[in-house]
Amino acid sequence: MVSSASRASTAYERLLADHVQAIVFVRIPQIPSSRAMGSFPVGSFDAYMARVPSDRKDWKIVPVDARAFPDKIRDRPPVQPVLSDSMLGVLVVGGLLLTTATPVVWWRRRRAKRAWHR
């Protein structure tokens, strides 16, 4: 077995060693956040849950307005719907009327036709 002290580290191993802290050390929650600033970050979800009050009624919740995702950092433009909500409603109502009115009209015409032949 080769001792780690007897050989030089590869570039990949040095890169991993430099980034181990970034992989292990996660700040919860990440910025931007509506949470009040604390004294220091937590290392895991369990550590976070150990610091917050056990009763959720005692948690301080700061209401914030919804914010749109910045267009500068989007990968692609936002998807626009093909139909607006109002047009979709018109199509649904029209489809329902068509599917219910057609059998009624057909039945009344057939009934009138039978009455005319008598």
Phi and psi restraints in degrees (range 20) as a CNS / XPLOR table:
assign (resid 1 and name C) (resid 2 and name N)
       (resid 2 and name CA) (resid 2 and name C) 1.0 -88.9 20.0 2
assign (resid 2 and name N) (resid 2 and name CA)
       (resid 2 and name C) (resid 3 and name N) 1.0 132.3 20.0 2
assign (resid 2 and name C) (resid 3 and name N)
       (resid 3 and name CA) (resid 3 and name C) 1.0 -74.5 20.0 2
assign (resid 3 and name N) (resid 3 and name CA)
       (resid 3 and name C) (resid 4 and name N) 1.0 144.0 20.0 2
assign (resid 3 and name C) (resid 4 and name N)
       (resid 4 and name CA) (resid 4 and name C) 1.0 -68.8 20.0 2
assign (resid 4 and name N) (resid 4 and name CA)
       (resid 4 and name C) (resid 5 and name N) 1.0 -23.5 20.0 2
assign (resid 4 and name C) (resid 5 and name N)
       (resid 5 and name CA) (resid 5 and name C) 1.0 -77.3 20.0 2
assign (resid 5 and name N) (resid 5 and name CA)
       (resid 5 and name C) (resid 6 and name N) 1.0 -23.1 20.0 2
assign (resid 5 and name C) (resid 6 and name N)
       (resid 6 and name CA) (resid 6 and name C) 1.0 -84.4 20.0 2
assign (resid 6 and name N) (resid 6 and name CA)
       (resid 6 and name C) (resid 7 and name N) 1.0 -10.1 20.0 2
assign (resid 6 and name C) (resid 7 and name N)
       (resid 7 and name CA) (resid 7 and name C) 1.0 -126.0 20.0 2
assign (resid 7 and name N) (resid 7 and name CA)
       (resid 7 and name C) (resid 8 and name N) 1.0 156.1 20.0 2
assign (resid 7 and name C) (resid 8 and name N)
       (resid 8 and name CA) (resid 8 and name C) 1.0 -83.1 20.0 2
assign (resid 8 and name N) (resid 8 and name CA)
       (resid 8 and name C) (resid 9 and name N) 1.0 147.9 20.0 2
assign (resid 8 and name C) (resid 9 and name N)
       (resid 9 and name CA) (resid 9 and name C) 1.0 -75.1 20.0 2
assign (resid 9 and name N) (resid 9 and name CA)
       (resid 9 and name C) (resid 10 and name N) 1.0 146.4 20.0 2
assign (resid 9 and name C) (resid 10 and name N)
       (resid 10 and name CA) (resid 10 and name C) 1.0 -79.4 20.0 2
assign (resid 10 and name N) (resid 10 and name CA)
       (resid 10 and name C) (resid 11 and name N) 1.0 166.9 20.0 2
assign (resid 10 and name C) (resid 11 and name N)
       (resid 11 and name CA) (resid 11 and name C) 1.0 -61.3 20.0 2
assign (resid 11 and name N) (resid 11 and name CA)
       (resid 11 and name C) (resid 12 and name N) 1.0 -38.2 20.0 2
assign (resid 11 and name C) (resid 12 and name N)
       (resid 12 and name CA) (resid 12 and name C) 1.0 -64.5 20.0 2
assign (resid 12 and name N) (resid 12 and name CA)
       (resid 12 and name C) (resid 13 and name N) 1.0 -41.8 20.0 2
assign (resid 12 and name C) (resid 13 and name N)
       (resid 13 and name CA) (resid 13 and name C) 1.0 -66.0 20.0 2
assign (resid 13 and name N) (resid 13 and name CA)
       (resid 13 and name C) (resid 14 and name N) 1.0 -38.5 20.0 2
assign (resid 13 and name C) (resid 14 and name N)
       (resid 14 and name CA) (resid 14 and name C) 1.0 -66.0 20.0 2
assign (resid 14 and name N) (resid 14 and name CA)
       (resid 14 and name C) (resid 15 and name N) 1.0 -39.6 20.0 2
assign (resid 14 and name C) (resid 15 and name N)
       (resid 15 and name CA) (resid 15 and name C) 1.0 -62.6 20.0 2
assign (resid 15 and name N) (resid 15 and name CA)
       (resid 15 and name C) (resid 16 and name N) 1.0 -44.2 20.0 2
assign (resid 15 and name C) (resid 16 and name N)
       (resid 16 and name CA) (resid 16 and name C) 1.0 -62.2 20.0 2
assign (resid 16 and name N) (resid 16 and name CA)
       (resid 16 and name C) (resid 17 and name N) 1.0 -43.0 20.0 2
assign (resid 16 and name C) (resid 17 and name N)
       (resid 17 and name CA) (resid 17 and name C) 1.0 -63.2 20.0 2
assign (resid 17 and name N) (resid 17 and name CA)
       (resid 17 and name C) (resid 18 and name N) 1.0 -37.7 20.0 2
assign (resid 17 and name C) (resid 18 and name N)
       (resid 18 and name CA) (resid 18 and name C) 1.0 -69.0 20.0 2
assign (resid 18 and name N) (resid 18 and name CA)
       (resid 18 and name C) (resid 19 and name N) 1.0 -28.0 20.0 2
assign (resid 18 and name C) (resid 19 and name N)
       (resid 19 and name CA) (resid 19 and name C) 1.0 -104.1 20.0 2
assign (resid 19 and name N) (resid 19 and name CA)
       (resid 19 and name C) (resid 20 and name N) 1.0 4.8 20.0 2
assign (resid 19 and name C) (resid 20 and name N)
       (resid 20 and name CA) (resid 20 and name C) 1.0 -61.3 20.0 2
assign (resid 20 and name N) (resid 20 and name CA)
       (resid 20 and name C) (resid 21 and name N) 1.0 -41.7 20.0 2
assign (resid 20 and name C) (resid 21 and name N)
       (resid 21 and name CA) (resid 21 and name C) 1.0 -63.6 20.0 2
assign (resid 21 and name N) (resid 21 and name CA)
       (resid 21 and name C) (resid 22 and name N) 1.0 -38.8 20.0 2
assign (resid 21 and name C) (resid 22 and name N)
       (resid 22 and name CA) (resid 22 and name C) 1.0 -65.7 20.0 2
assign (resid 22 and name N) (resid 22 and name CA)
       (resid 22 and name C) (resid 23 and name N) 1.0 -31.4 20.0 2
assign (resid 22 and name C) (resid 23 and name N)
       (resid 23 and name CA) (resid 23 and name C) 1.0 -77.9 20.0 2
assign (resid 23 and name N) (resid 23 and name CA)
       (resid 23 and name C) (resid 24 and name N) 1.0 -41.3 20.0 2
assign (resid 23 and name C) (resid 24 and name N)
       (resid 24 and name CA) (resid 24 and name C) 1.0 -84.0 20.0 2
assign (resid 24 and name N) (resid 24 and name CA)
       (resid 24 and name C) (resid 25 and name N) 1.0 -38.5 20.0 2
assign (resid 24 and name C) (resid 25 and name N)
       (resid 25 and name CA) (resid 25 and name C) 1.0 -91.1 20.0 2
assign (resid 25 and name N) (resid 25 and name CA)
       (resid 25 and name C) (resid 26 and name N) 1.0 104.9 20.0 2
assign (resid 25 and name C) (resid 26 and name N)
       (resid 26 and name CA) (resid 26 and name C) 1.0 -116.5 20.0 2
assign (resid 26 and name N) (resid 26 and name CA)
       (resid 26 and name C) (resid 27 and name N) 1.0 129.6 20.0 2
assign (resid 26 and name C) (resid 27 and name N)
       (resid 27 and name CA) (resid 27 and name C) 1.0 -87.5 20.0 2
assign (resid 27 and name N) (resid 27 and name CA)
       (resid 27 and name C) (resid 28 and name N) 1.0 125.8 20.0 2
assign (resid 27 and name C) (resid 28 and name N)
       (resid 28 and name CA) (resid 28 and name C) 1.0 -119.3 20.0 2
assign (resid 28 and name N) (resid 28 and name CA)
       (resid 28 and name C) (resid 29 and name N) 1.0 125.6 20.0 2
assign (resid 28 and name C) (resid 29 and name N)
       (resid 29 and name CA) (resid 29 and name C) 1.0 -81.0 20.0 2
assign (resid 29 and name N) (resid 29 and name CA)
       (resid 29 and name C) (resid 30 and name N) 1.0 163.1 20.0 2
assign (resid 29 and name C) (resid 30 and name N)
       (resid 30 and name CA) (resid 30 and name C) 1.0 -85.6 20.0 2
assign (resid 30 and name N) (resid 30 and name CA)
       (resid 30 and name C) (resid 31 and name N) 1.0 157.9 20.0 2
assign (resid 30 and name C) (resid 31 and name N)
       (resid 31 and name CA) (resid 31 and name C) 1.0 -82.0 20.0 2
assign (resid 31 and name N) (resid 31 and name CA)
       (resid 31 and name C) (resid 32 and name N) 1.0 139.9 20.0 2
assign (resid 31 and name C) (resid 32 and name N)
       (resid 32 and name CA) (resid 32 and name C) 1.0 -81.4 20.0 2
assign (resid 32 and name N) (resid 32 and name CA)
       (resid 32 and name C) (resid 33 and name N) 1.0 149.4 20.0 2
assign (resid 32 and name C) (resid 33 and name N)
       (resid 33 and name CA) (resid 33 and name C) 1.0 -144.2 20.0 2
assign (resid 33 and name N) (resid 33 and name CA)
       (resid 33 and name C) (resid 34 and name N) 1.0 152.1 20.0 2
assign (resid 33 and name C) (resid 34 and name N)
       (resid 34 and name CA) (resid 34 and name C) 1.0 -90.5 20.0 2
assign (resid 34 and name N) (resid 34 and name CA)
       (resid 34 and name C) (resid 35 and name N) 1.0 -1.7 20.0 2
assign (resid 34 and name C) (resid 35 and name N)
       (resid 35 and name CA) (resid 35 and name C) 1.0 -70.9 20.0 2
assign (resid 35 and name N) (resid 35 and name CA)
       (resid 35 and name C) (resid 36 and name N) 1.0 146.2 20.0 2
assign (resid 35 and name C) (resid 36 and name N)
       (resid 36 and name CA) (resid 36 and name C) 1.0 -66.6 20.0 2
assign (resid 36 and name N) (resid 36 and name CA)
       (resid 36 and name C) (resid 37 and name N) 1.0 144.2 20.0 2
assign (resid 36 and name C) (resid 37 and name N)
       (resid 37 and name CA) (resid 37 and name C) 1.0 -66.1 20.0 2
assign (resid 37 and name N) (resid 37 and name CA)
       (resid 37 and name C) (resid 38 and name N) 1.0 137.6 20.0 2
assign (resid 37 and name C) (resid 38 and name N)
       (resid 38 and name CA) (resid 38 and name C) 1.0 -104.5 20.0 2
assign (resid 38 and name N) (resid 38 and name CA)
       (resid 38 and name C) (resid 39 and name N) 1.0 -173.9 20.0 2
assign (resid 38 and name C) (resid 39 and name N)
       (resid 39 and name CA) (resid 39 and name C) 1.0 -82.7 20.0 2
assign (resid 39 and name N) (resid 39 and name CA)
       (resid 39 and name C) (resid 40 and name N) 1.0 -36.0 20.0 2
assign (resid 39 and name C) (resid 40 and name N)
       (resid 40 and name CA) (resid 40 and name C) 1.0 -157.7 20.0 2
assign (resid 40 and name N) (resid 40 and name CA)
       (resid 40 and name C) (resid 41 and name N) 1.0 155.0 20.0 2
assign (resid 40 and name C) (resid 41 and name N)
       (resid 41 and name CA) (resid 41 and name C) 1.0 -74.4 20.0 2
assign (resid 41 and name N) (resid 41 and name CA)
       (resid 41 and name C) (resid 42 and name N) 1.0 165.5 20.0 2
assign (resid 41 and name C) (resid 42 and name N)
       (resid 42 and name CA) (resid 42 and name C) 1.0 -102.8 20.0 2
assign (resid 42 and name N) (resid 42 and name CA)
       (resid 42 and name C) (resid 43 and name N) 1.0 157.3 20.0 2
assign (resid 42 and name C) (resid 43 and name N)
       (resid 43 and name CA) (resid 43 and name C) 1.0 -94.7 20.0 2
assign (resid 43 and name N) (resid 43 and name CA)
       (resid 43 and name C) (resid 44 and name N) 1.0 -15.9 20.0 2
assign (resid 43 and name C) (resid 44 and name N)
       (resid 44 and name CA) (resid 44 and name C) 1.0 -154.7 20.0 2
assign (resid 44 and name N) (resid 44 and name CA)
       (resid 44 and name C) (resid 45 and name N) 1.0 168.8 20.0 2
assign (resid 44 and name C) (resid 45 and name N)
       (resid 45 and name CA) (resid 45 and name C) 1.0 -65.6 20.0 2
assign (resid 45 and name N) (resid 45 and name CA)
       (resid 45 and name C) (resid 46 and name N) 1.0 -35.9 20.0 2
assign (resid 45 and name C) (resid 46 and name N)
       (resid 46 and name CA) (resid 46 and name C) 1.0 -62.9 20.0 2
assign (resid 46 and name N) (resid 46 and name CA)
       (resid 46 and name C) (resid 47 and name N) 1.0 -40.5 20.0 2
assign (resid 46 and name C) (resid 47 and name N)
       (resid 47 and name CA) (resid 47 and name C) 1.0 -66.1 20.0 2
assign (resid 47 and name N) (resid 47 and name CA)
       (resid 47 and name C) (resid 48 and name N) 1.0 -37.3 20.0 2
assign (resid 47 and name C) (resid 48 and name N)
       (resid 48 and name CA) (resid 48 and name C) 1.0 -62.6 20.0 2
assign (resid 48 and name N) (resid 48 and name CA)
       (resid 48 and name C) (resid 49 and name N) 1.0 -48.2 20.0 2
assign (resid 48 and name C) (resid 49 and name N)
       (resid 49 and name CA) (resid 49 and name C) 1.0 -65.8 20.0 2
assign (resid 49 and name N) (resid 49 and name CA)
       (resid 49 and name C) (resid 50 and name N) 1.0 -27.4 20.0 2
assign (resid 49 and name C) (resid 50 and name N)
       (resid 50 and name CA) (resid 50 and name C) 1.0 -71.1 20.0 2
assign (resid 50 and name N) (resid 50 and name CA)
       (resid 50 and name C) (resid 51 and name N) 1.0 -24.7 20.0 2
assign (resid 50 and name C) (resid 51 and name N)
       (resid 51 and name CA) (resid 51 and name C) 1.0 -90.9 20.0 2
assign (resid 51 and name N) (resid 51 and name CA)
       (resid 51 and name C) (resid 52 and name N) 1.0 -25.4 20.0 2
assign (resid 51 and name C) (resid 52 and name N)
       (resid 52 and name CA) (resid 52 and name C) 1.0 -83.3 20.0 2
assign (resid 52 and name N) (resid 52 and name CA)
       (resid 52 and name C) (resid 53 and name N) 1.0 155.4 20.0 2
assign (resid 52 and name C) (resid 53 and name N)
       (resid 53 and name CA) (resid 53 and name C) 1.0 -59.2 20.0 2
assign (resid 53 and name N) (resid 53 and name CA)
       (resid 53 and name C) (resid 54 and name N) 1.0 141.9 20.0 2
assign (resid 53 and name C) (resid 54 and name N)
       (resid 54 and name CA) (resid 54 and name C) 1.0 -67.7 20.0 2
assign (resid 54 and name N) (resid 54 and name CA)
       (resid 54 and name C) (resid 55 and name N) 1.0 -31.0 20.0 2
assign (resid 54 and name C) (resid 55 and name N)
       (resid 55 and name CA) (resid 55 and name C) 1.0 -90.0 20.0 2
assign (resid 55 and name N) (resid 55 and name CA)
       (resid 55 and name C) (resid 56 and name N) 1.0 120.1 20.0 2
assign (resid 55 and name C) (resid 56 and name N)
       (resid 56 and name CA) (resid 56 and name C) 1.0 -64.2 20.0 2
assign (resid 56 and name N) (resid 56 and name CA)
       (resid 56 and name C) (resid 57 and name N) 1.0 -20.5 20.0 2
assign (resid 56 and name C) (resid 57 and name N)
       (resid 57 and name CA) (resid 57 and name C) 1.0 -65.0 20.0 2
assign (resid 57 and name N) (resid 57 and name CA)
       (resid 57 and name C) (resid 58 and name N) 1.0 -24.4 20.0 2
assign (resid 57 and name C) (resid 58 and name N)
       (resid 58 and name CA) (resid 58 and name C) 1.0 -87.2 20.0 2
assign (resid 58 and name N) (resid 58 and name CA)
       (resid 58 and name C) (resid 59 and name N) 1.0 -4.7 20.0 2
assign (resid 58 and name C) (resid 59 and name N)
       (resid 59 and name CA) (resid 59 and name C) 1.0 -70.4 20.0 2
assign (resid 59 and name N) (resid 59 and name CA)
       (resid 59 and name C) (resid 60 and name N) 1.0 139.9 20.0 2
assign (resid 59 and name C) (resid 60 and name N)
       (resid 60 and name CA) (resid 60 and name C) 1.0 -91.1 20.0 2
assign (resid 60 and name N) (resid 60 and name CA)
       (resid 60 and name C) (resid 61 and name N) 1.0 119.3 20.0 2
assign (resid 60 and name C) (resid 61 and name N)
       (resid 61 and name CA) (resid 61 and name C) 1.0 -113.0 20.0 2
assign (resid 61 and name N) (resid 61 and name CA)
       (resid 61 and name C) (resid 62 and name N) 1.0 124.3 20.0 2
assign (resid 61 and name C) (resid 62 and name N)
       (resid 62 and name CA) (resid 62 and name C) 1.0 -100.9 20.0 2
assign (resid 62 and name N) (resid 62 and name CA)
       (resid 62 and name C) (resid 63 and name N) 1.0 112.0 20.0 2
assign (resid 62 and name C) (resid 63 and name N)
       (resid 63 and name CA) (resid 63 and name C) 1.0 -71.1 20.0 2
assign (resid 63 and name N) (resid 63 and name CA)
       (resid 63 and name C) (resid 64 and name N) 1.0 137.0 20.0 2
assign (resid 63 and name C) (resid 64 and name N)
       (resid 64 and name CA) (resid 64 and name C) 1.0 -131.1 20.0 2
assign (resid 64 and name N) (resid 64 and name CA)
       (resid 64 and name C) (resid 65 and name N) 1.0 153.3 20.0 2
assign (resid 64 and name C) (resid 65 and name N)
       (resid 65 and name CA) (resid 65 and name C) 1.0 -76.4 20.0 2
assign (resid 65 and name N) (resid 65 and name CA)
       (resid 65 and name C) (resid 66 and name N) 1.0 152.7 20.0 2
assign (resid 65 and name C) (resid 66 and name N)
       (resid 66 and name CA) (resid 66 and name C) 1.0 -67.6 20.0 2
assign (resid 66 and name N) (resid 66 and name CA)
       (resid 66 and name C) (resid 67 and name N) 1.0 140.8 20.0 2
assign (resid 66 and name C) (resid 67 and name N)
       (resid 67 and name CA) (resid 67 and name C) 1.0 -121.5 20.0 2
assign (resid 67 and name N) (resid 67 and name CA)
       (resid 67 and name C) (resid 68 and name N) 1.0 139.2 20.0 2
assign (resid 67 and name C) (resid 68 and name N)
       (resid 68 and name CA) (resid 68 and name C) 1.0 -75.0 20.0 2
assign (resid 68 and name N) (resid 68 and name CA)
       (resid 68 and name C) (resid 69 and name N) 1.0 147.4 20.0 2
assign (resid 68 and name C) (resid 69 and name N)
       (resid 69 and name CA) (resid 69 and name C) 1.0 -68.1 20.0 2
assign (resid 69 and name N) (resid 69 and name CA)
       (resid 69 and name C) (resid 70 and name N) 1.0 132.3 20.0 2
assign (resid 69 and name C) (resid 70 and name N)
       (resid 70 and name CA) (resid 70 and name C) 1.0 -62.5 20.0 2
assign (resid 70 and name N) (resid 70 and name CA)
       (resid 70 and name C) (resid 71 and name N) 1.0 132.6 20.0 2
assign (resid 70 and name C) (resid 71 and name N)
       (resid 71 and name CA) (resid 71 and name C) 1.0 -65.7 20.0 2
assign (resid 71 and name N) (resid 71 and name CA)
       (resid 71 and name C) (resid 72 and name N) 1.0 -27.2 20.0 2
assign (resid 71 and name C) (resid 72 and name N)
       (resid 72 and name CA) (resid 72 and name C) 1.0 -60.9 20.0 2
assign (resid 72 and name N) (resid 72 and name CA)
       (resid 72 and name C) (resid 73 and name N) 1.0 -33.1 20.0 2
assign (resid 72 and name C) (resid 73 and name N)
       (resid 73 and name CA) (resid 73 and name C) 1.0 -108.2 20.0 2
assign (resid 73 and name N) (resid 73 and name CA)
       (resid 73 and name C) (resid 74 and name N) 1.0 15.0 20.0 2
assign (resid 73 and name C) (resid 74 and name N)
       (resid 74 and name CA) (resid 74 and name C) 1.0 -75.4 20.0 2
assign (resid 74 and name N) (resid 74 and name CA)
       (resid 74 and name C) (resid 75 and name N) 1.0 146.1 20.0 2
assign (resid 74 and name C) (resid 75 and name N)
       (resid 75 and name CA) (resid 75 and name C) 1.0 -74.5 20.0 2
assign (resid 75 and name N) (resid 75 and name CA)
       (resid 75 and name C) (resid 76 and name N) 1.0 -36.2 20.0 2
assign (resid 75 and name C) (resid 76 and name N)
       (resid 76 and name CA) (resid 76 and name C) 1.0 -146.6 20.0 2
assign (resid 76 and name N) (resid 76 and name CA)
       (resid 76 and name C) (resid 77 and name N) 1.0 162.9 20.0 2
assign (resid 76 and name C) (resid 77 and name N)
       (resid 77 and name CA) (resid 77 and name C) 1.0 -64.6 20.0 2
assign (resid 77 and name N) (resid 77 and name CA)
       (resid 77 and name C) (resid 78 and name N) 1.0 153.6 20.0 2
assign (resid 77 and name C) (resid 78 and name N)
       (resid 78 and name CA) (resid 78 and name C) 1.0 -63.0 20.0 2
assign (resid 78 and name N) (resid 78 and name CA)
       (resid 78 and name C) (resid 79 and name N) 1.0 144.8 20.0 2
assign (resid 78 and name C) (resid 79 and name N)
       (resid 79 and name CA) (resid 79 and name C) 1.0 -77.8 20.0 2
assign (resid 79 and name N) (resid 79 and name CA)
       (resid 79 and name C) (resid 80 and name N) 1.0 125.9 20.0 2
assign (resid 79 and name C) (resid 80 and name N)
       (resid 80 and name CA) (resid 80 and name C) 1.0 -95.8 20.0 2
assign (resid 80 and name N) (resid 80 and name CA)
       (resid 80 and name C) (resid 81 and name N) 1.0 136.8 20.0 2
assign (resid 80 and name C) (resid 81 and name N)
       (resid 81 and name CA) (resid 81 and name C) 1.0 -66.0 20.0 2
assign (resid 81 and name N) (resid 81 and name CA)
       (resid 81 and name C) (resid 82 and name N) 1.0 146.4 20.0 2
assign (resid 81 and name C) (resid 82 and name N)
       (resid 82 and name CA) (resid 82 and name C) 1.0 -68.1 20.0 2
assign (resid 82 and name N) (resid 82 and name CA)
       (resid 82 and name C) (resid 83 and name N) 1.0 -41.3 20.0 2
assign (resid 82 and name C) (resid 83 and name N)
       (resid 83 and name CA) (resid 83 and name C) 1.0 -117.1 20.0 2
assign (resid 83 and name N) (resid 83 and name CA)
       (resid 83 and name C) (resid 84 and name N) 1.0 142.1 20.0 2
assign (resid 83 and name C) (resid 84 and name N)
       (resid 84 and name CA) (resid 84 and name C) 1.0 -74.8 20.0 2
assign (resid 84 and name N) (resid 84 and name CA)
       (resid 84 and name C) (resid 85 and name N) 1.0 165.7 20.0 2
assign (resid 84 and name C) (resid 85 and name N)
       (resid 85 and name CA) (resid 85 and name C) 1.0 -62.8 20.0 2
assign (resid 85 and name N) (resid 85 and name CA)
       (resid 85 and name C) (resid 86 and name N) 1.0 -38.7 20.0 2
assign (resid 85 and name C) (resid 86 and name N)
       (resid 86 and name CA) (resid 86 and name C) 1.0 -68.2 20.0 2
assign (resid 86 and name N) (resid 86 and name CA)
       (resid 86 and name C) (resid 87 and name N) 1.0 -39.0 20.0 2
assign (resid 86 and name C) (resid 87 and name N)
       (resid 87 and name CA) (resid 87 and name C) 1.0 -67.8 20.0 2
assign (resid 87 and name N) (resid 87 and name CA)
       (resid 87 and name C) (resid 88 and name N) 1.0 -37.4 20.0 2
assign (resid 87 and name C) (resid 88 and name N)
       (resid 88 and name CA) (resid 88 and name C) 1.0 -63.9 20.0 2
assign (resid 88 and name N) (resid 88 and name CA)
       (resid 88 and name C) (resid 89 and name N) 1.0 -39.3 20.0 2
assign (resid 88 and name C) (resid 89 and name N)
       (resid 89 and name CA) (resid 89 and name C) 1.0 -62.8 20.0 2
assign (resid 89 and name N) (resid 89 and name CA)
       (resid 89 and name C) (resid 90 and name N) 1.0 -41.9 20.0 2
assign (resid 89 and name C) (resid 90 and name N)
       (resid 90 and name CA) (resid 90 and name C) 1.0 -62.4 20.0 2
assign (resid 90 and name N) (resid 90 and name CA)
       (resid 90 and name C) (resid 91 and name N) 1.0 -42.4 20.0 2
assign (resid 90 and name C) (resid 91 and name N)
       (resid 91 and name CA) (resid 91 and name C) 1.0 -65.2 20.0 2
assign (resid 91 and name N) (resid 91 and name CA)
       (resid 91 and name C) (resid 92 and name N) 1.0 -39.8 20.0 2
assign (resid 91 and name C) (resid 92 and name N)
       (resid 92 and name CA) (resid 92 and name C) 1.0 -66.1 20.0 2
assign (resid 92 and name N) (resid 92 and name CA)
       (resid 92 and name C) (resid 93 and name N) 1.0 -47.6 20.0 2
assign (resid 92 and name C) (resid 93 and name N)
       (resid 93 and name CA) (resid 93 and name C) 1.0 -63.2 20.0 2
assign (resid 93 and name N) (resid 93 and name CA)
       (resid 93 and name C) (resid 94 and name N) 1.0 -42.8 20.0 2
assign (resid 93 and name C) (resid 94 and name N)
       (resid 94 and name CA) (resid 94 and name C) 1.0 -62.0 20.0 2
assign (resid 94 and name N) (resid 94 and name CA)
       (resid 94 and name C) (resid 95 and name N) 1.0 -40.8 20.0 2
assign (resid 94 and name C) (resid 95 and name N)
       (resid 95 and name CA) (resid 95 and name C) 1.0 -65.0 20.0 2
assign (resid 95 and name N) (resid 95 and name CA)
       (resid 95 and name C) (resid 96 and name N) 1.0 -40.9 20.0 2
assign (resid 95 and name C) (resid 96 and name N)
       (resid 96 and name CA) (resid 96 and name C) 1.0 -64.9 20.0 2
assign (resid 96 and name N) (resid 96 and name CA)
       (resid 96 and name C) (resid 97 and name N) 1.0 -43.0 20.0 2
assign (resid 96 and name C) (resid 97 and name N)
       (resid 97 and name CA) (resid 97 and name C) 1.0 -62.5 20.0 2
assign (resid 97 and name N) (resid 97 and name CA)
       (resid 97 and name C) (resid 98 and name N) 1.0 -42.5 20.0 2
assign (resid 97 and name C) (resid 98 and name N)
       (resid 98 and name CA) (resid 98 and name C) 1.0 -64.4 20.0 2
assign (resid 98 and name N) (resid 98 and name CA)
       (resid 98 and name C) (resid 99 and name N) 1.0 -43.3 20.0 2
assign (resid 98 and name C) (resid 99 and name N)
       (resid 99 and name CA) (resid 99 and name C) 1.0 -73.9 20.0 2
assign (resid 99 and name N) (resid 99 and name CA)
       (resid 99 and name C) (resid 100 and name N) 1.0 -26.0 20.0 2
assign (resid 99 and name C) (resid 100 and name N)
       (resid 100 and name CA) (resid 100 and name C) 1.0 -92.0 20.0 2
assign (resid 100 and name N) (resid 100 and name CA)
       (resid 100 and name C) (resid 101 and name N) 1.0 -33.6 20.0 2
assign (resid 100 and name C) (resid 101 and name N)
       (resid 101 and name CA) (resid 101 and name C) 1.0 -76.2 20.0 2
assign (resid 101 and name N) (resid 101 and name CA)
       (resid 101 and name C) (resid 102 and name N) 1.0 -35.4 20.0 2
assign (resid 101 and name C) (resid 102 and name N)
       (resid 102 and name CA) (resid 102 and name C) 1.0 -59.6 20.0 2
assign (resid 102 and name N) (resid 102 and name CA)
       (resid 102 and name C) (resid 103 and name N) 1.0 -50.3 20.0 2
assign (resid 102 and name C) (resid 103 and name N)
       (resid 103 and name CA) (resid 103 and name C) 1.0 -63.6 20.0 2
assign (resid 103 and name N) (resid 103 and name CA)
       (resid 103 and name C) (resid 104 and name N) 1.0 -34.1 20.0 2
assign (resid 103 and name C) (resid 104 and name N)
       (resid 104 and name CA) (resid 104 and name C) 1.0 -66.7 20.0 2
assign (resid 104 and name N) (resid 104 and name CA)
       (resid 104 and name C) (resid 105 and name N) 1.0 -46.2 20.0 2
assign (resid 104 and name C) (resid 105 and name N)
       (resid 105 and name CA) (resid 105 and name C) 1.0 -62.3 20.0 2
assign (resid 105 and name N) (resid 105 and name CA)
       (resid 105 and name C) (resid 106 and name N) 1.0 -44.2 20.0 2
assign (resid 105 and name C) (resid 106 and name N)
       (resid 106 and name CA) (resid 106 and name C) 1.0 -59.7 20.0 2
assign (resid 106 and name N) (resid 106 and name CA)
       (resid 106 and name C) (resid 107 and name N) 1.0 -44.9 20.0 2
assign (resid 106 and name C) (resid 107 and name N)
       (resid 107 and name CA) (resid 107 and name C) 1.0 -64.6 20.0 2
assign (resid 107 and name N) (resid 107 and name CA)
       (resid 107 and name C) (resid 108 and name N) 1.0 -42.7 20.0 2
assign (resid 107 and name C) (resid 108 and name N)
       (resid 108 and name CA) (resid 108 and name C) 1.0 -67.5 20.0 2
assign (resid 108 and name N) (resid 108 and name CA)
       (resid 108 and name C) (resid 109 and name N) 1.0 -38.4 20.0 2
assign (resid 108 and name C) (resid 109 and name N)
       (resid 109 and name CA) (resid 109 and name C) 1.0 -65.4 20.0 2
assign (resid 109 and name N) (resid 109 and name CA)
       (resid 109 and name C) (resid 110 and name N) 1.0 -42.0 20.0 2
assign (resid 109 and name C) (resid 110 and name N)
       (resid 110 and name CA) (resid 110 and name C) 1.0 -64.3 20.0 2
assign (resid 110 and name N) (resid 110 and name CA)
       (resid 110 and name C) (resid 111 and name N) 1.0 -41.0 20.0 2
assign (resid 110 and name C) (resid 111 and name N)
       (resid 111 and name CA) (resid 111 and name C) 1.0 -65.1 20.0 2
assign (resid 111 and name N) (resid 111 and name CA)
       (resid 111 and name C) (resid 112 and name N) 1.0 -41.6 20.0 2
assign (resid 111 and name C) (resid 112 and name N)
       (resid 112 and name CA) (resid 112 and name C) 1.0 -66.8 20.0 2
assign (resid 112 and name N) (resid 112 and name CA)
       (resid 112 and name C) (resid 113 and name N) 1.0 -37.6 20.0 2
assign (resid 112 and name C) (resid 113 and name N)
       (resid 113 and name CA) (resid 113 and name C) 1.0 -64.5 20.0 2
assign (resid 113 and name N) (resid 113 and name CA)
       (resid 113 and name C) (resid 114 and name N) 1.0 -41.3 20.0 2
assign (resid 113 and name C) (resid 114 and name N)
       (resid 114 and name CA) (resid 114 and name C) 1.0 -65.5 20.0 2
assign (resid 114 and name N) (resid 114 and name CA)
       (resid 114 and name C) (resid 115 and name N) 1.0 -39.1 20.0 2
assign (resid 114 and name C) (resid 115 and name N)
       (resid 115 and name CA) (resid 115 and name C) 1.0 -68.6 20.0 2
assign (resid 115 and name N) (resid 115 and name CA)
       (resid 115 and name C) (resid 116 and name N) 1.0 -33.4 20.0 2
assign (resid 115 and name C) (resid 116 and name N)
       (resid 116 and name CA) (resid 116 and name C) 1.0 -71.3 20.0 2
assign (resid 116 and name N) (resid 116 and name CA)
       (resid 116 and name C) (resid 117 and name N) 1.0 -33.9 20.0 2
assign (resid 116 and name C) (resid 117 and name N)
       (resid 117 and name CA) (resid 117 and name C) 1.0 -76.2 20.0 2
assign (resid 117 and name N) (resid 117 and name CA)
       (resid 117 and name C) (resid 118 and name N) 1.0 -15.5 20.0 2
